[in-house]
Amino acid sequence: MSHIHPTAVIDKEAEIDEEVWIGPYVIIGKGVKIGKGTIIEAHAVVEGNTEIGERNHIFPYASIGREPQDIKYKGEETFLKIGNENIIREFVTINRGTPHGGGVTYIGNKNFIMAYSHVAHDCKIANEAILINGATLAGHVEVQDYAVVGAFTGVHQFTRIGRFAYIGGYSVITQDVPPFSKVVGARPAMIYGINGIGLRRRGMSREEIDSLQIAFKIIFYSDLNTTQAIEKIEREGPHTGVVKELLEFIKSSKRGIIKKVTEMEED
């Protein structure tokens, strides 16, 4: 059975599932759908064509599903889709998509979006990613599974953040962040080797971690250019699945990858 505080303002056309908890002064607009077991705390606002799945927890003063902050947007119908079991903390802003970006901003499952973070129009966040306080994603950014974006980090539009990547706080990211990497810095952001701690915590095998260490040394710490390094690895190995994923990410990059390095930190 749902709990809806009497001061909440809910549009009659919003679809609220059972066992939803809605706190004081929450505003739920027309076109919103909220799944079973979701909690929305005081003063949060959910507007527009926003679909929220099950067992999410939205904290006070979050603004979810408002219009994109894009001067080309002229009121077209666009969407925000949020999966299940996400935590969205205080003062987070997540905007709907735009027509020229596919029309949908997408948040997957079990993500942790900490206070004051911003997810702009047409972003795609996969599963179990973390945005630490004040992280800011510009439009069309892609964040893959298990990635971490550090506090007060800014990510340029159309940038991709690879799976298991870790970005340290106060960084400025203007190119793609390779999967499994550890990146810190602002103009330039720099690679500090692989995200060994994160990979071990997620249960990656020693063989896979060692193969990534070898691949990173060839790609980022040798005298070979990126094309030569990829060709060498494809020819000589290592040939683990995670290394193949790394190479495919690099080859598919449109913005280029962060390549500047500091001394590699051994795992």
C-alpha positions, -999 to +999 in steps of 0.1 A: +000+000+000+014+034-010+021+062+014+015+097+000+019+127+022-011+151+021+010+180+011+024+162-020+012+176-053+006+148-078-009+152-113-040+131-118-024+116-149+007+104-132+010+066-127+020+056-092+024+019-085+017+002-051+040+005-021+054+038-033+064+063-005+060+100-013+070+125+013+060+161+021+058+187-006+069+164-034+058+174-068+049+147-094+040+160-128+019+148-158+034+118-177+054+105-147+054+067-140+068+055-107+074+018-100+067-004-069+087+003-037+102+036-048+108+062-021+106+100-030+115+122-001+105+158+008+105+186-017+118+164-046+104+172-081+097+147-108+083+161-140+079+154-177+079+120-195+098+103-167+096+066-160+111+054-127+114+017-120+112-002-087+129+003-053+146+035-062+153+061-034+152+098-043+163+121-016+151+157-007+153+185-033+163+163-062+150+176-096+142+147-119+130+149-155+129+186-161+136+201-195+171+197-210+195+227-206+200+230-243+193+262-263+183+241-293+154+225-273+120+239-283+096+219-261+096+187-281+085+155-264+115+138-248+120+112-221+139+101-190+141+065-181+154+053-147+157+016-139+156-001-105+174+003-071+191+035-078+200+060-051+197+096-060+208+120-033+200+156-023+199+183-050+208+160-079+195+172-113+187+147-141+174+162-173+153+146-201+168+140-236+167+161-267+154+152-302+189+155-318+204+131-291+179+103-294+153+118-271+161+098-240+183+102-210+188+068-195+198+056-160+202+018-155+201-001-123+218+002-089+236+034-096+246+058-067+243+094-077+255+115-048+244+150-037+246+179-062+256+158-091+242+167-126+232+143-154+225+163-185+203+155-215+209+123-235+233+108-210+235+071-207+245+056-173+247+018-173+246-002-140+263+001-106+282+033-115+289+060-088+288+097-093+304+113-062+292+146-049+291+174-074+301+153-104+288+170-136+281+151-169+275+173-199+251+162-227+254+128-244+280+114-220+281+076-216+291+060-183+296+022-184+291-004-157+310+000-124+326+033-134+333+059-107+333+097-113+350+116-086+337+146-067+334+179-086+346+163-118+334+178-151+329+155-181+327+171-216+298+163-239+299+131-260+326+116-238+326+079-229+337+065-195+347+029-198+337+000-176+354-002-142+372+032-149+379+054-118+382+091-122+396+110-092+380+141-078+382+176-093+392+162-127+383+176-161+376+150-187+375+160-224+383+126-240+372+090-236+384+073-204+395+037-212+379+009-193+398-004-163+419+027-160+426+051-132+425+088-143+431+120-123+437+156-132+425+187-149+439+200-182+454+175-187+438+145-171+463+117-168+463+080-167+478+064-135+476+028-147+448+003-140+421+006-114+435-024-095+417-019-062+383-016-080+390-046-102+399-068-072+368-056-052+347-067-082+363-102-082+385-099-113+410-127-115+447-123-111+452-135-147+429-108-161+445-080-139+480-091-150+469-091-187+456-056-183+489-045-167+508-058-198+484-042-222+485-008-205+523-008-206+522-015-243+495+011-251+504+039-227+540+034-216+559+023-247+572+043-277+545+028-299+517+050-312+481+038-304+477+020-337+510+002-334+503-008-298+469-023-307+484-042-336+512-056-314+487-068-287+464-083-313+494-101-328+512-112-297+487-109-269+477-109-241+444-122-255+421-122-225+385-110-228+392-078-208+421-069-230+399-074-261+373-051-245+400-025-239+411-026-275+376-024-289+368+006-267+399+024-280+392+016-317+356+028-314+365+061-298+353+092-317+368+118-294+401+100-288+412+085-255+431+101-226+466+091-235+489+113-214+503+093-185+522+097-153+544+070-138+524+038-138+512+026-104+517-011-101+488-032-088 
